Amino acid sequence: MATPDGKWCNIYEAVELAGCTAGLIRLRLREGRLDGWKANERSWMVSVEGCKKLRAELAPHSNVRKAERAAVESAEKPKPRRRKTR
């Protein structure tokens, strides 16, 4: 559950915001590459702003986002007409 000020969220919300796995979020937290703090022995609170930056960083490399872009691009292209065969 996000904090009332909306600046911090838990791991599961961070996964939704960043569009990656919980393992990557935890790794970045341990390495200090993502802002966060331990709420207790087991759970982290993660910076919402950091999650948004991580999503932007991962965007060009994401297979899901590549598939989304491909679907949009293919929908925009006119489909070639097929010739009738006898």
C-alpha positions in Angstrom: 0.0 0.0 0.0 1.4 3.4 -1.0 2.1 6.0 1.6 -0.5 8.8 2.0 1.9 11.3 0.3 2.2 9.0 -2.7 6.0 9.1 -2.7 6.6 5.5 -1.5 5.0 2.1 -2.4 5.6 -1.5 -1.6 7.4 -4.0 -3.9 4.2 -5.2 -5.6 3.1 -1.7 -6.5 6.7 -1.0 -7.7 6.5 -4.0 -10.0 3.3 -2.5 -11.6 4.8 0.9 -11.9 8.2 -0.2 -13.3 6.9 -2.9 -15.5 9.5 -5.4 -14.4 9.9 -8.3 -11.9 10.1 -8.1 -8.1 13.6 -9.7 -8.3 14.9 -6.8 -10.4 13.3 -4.2 -8.0 15.0 -6.0 -5.0 18.3 -6.2 -6.8 18.3 -2.5 -7.6 17.3 -1.7 -4.0 20.2 -3.8 -2.6 22.7 -2.3 -5.0 21.5 1.2 -4.1 20.4 2.0 -7.7 16.8 2.5 -6.7 15.7 4.6 -3.7 14.0 2.7 -1.0 14.1 1.7 2.7 13.3 -1.4 4.7 9.9 -1.0 6.4 10.6 -4.1 8.5 12.7 -7.3 8.3 10.9 -8.5 5.1 9.4 -5.6 3.3 10.7 -2.6 1.4 9.2 0.8 0.6 10.2 1.9 -2.8 10.3 5.4 -4.3 7.5 5.9 -6.8 9.6 8.4 -8.8 12.4 5.9 -8.9 10.0 3.2 -10.3 8.9 5.6 -13.1 12.5 6.3 -14.0 13.3 2.6 -14.0 10.3 2.0 -16.4 11.7 4.7 -18.7 15.2 3.1 -18.5 13.9 -0.4 -19.3 11.4 0.7 -22.0 13.6 0.3 -25.0 14.7 -3.2 -23.9 11.3 -4.6 -22.9 10.0 -7.4 -25.0 6.4 -6.5 -23.9 6.8 -2.9 -25.0 8.4 -4.0 -28.2 5.3 -6.2 -28.9 3.0 -3.3 -28.0 4.8 -1.0 -30.4 4.8 -3.7 -33.1 1.0 -4.1 -32.7 0.4 -0.4 -33.0 2.6 -0.1 -36.0 1.0 -3.0 -37.8 -2.4 -1.6 -37.1 -1.4 1.7 -38.6 0.0 0.1 -41.8 -2.4 -0.5 -44.6 -2.8 -4.2 -45.3 -1.8 -5.3 -48.8 -4.6 -6.5 -51.0 -4.5 -10.2 -51.9 -5.1 -11.2 -55.5 -7.8 -13.6 -56.1 -6.8 -17.0 -57.4 -8.9 -19.4 -59.4 
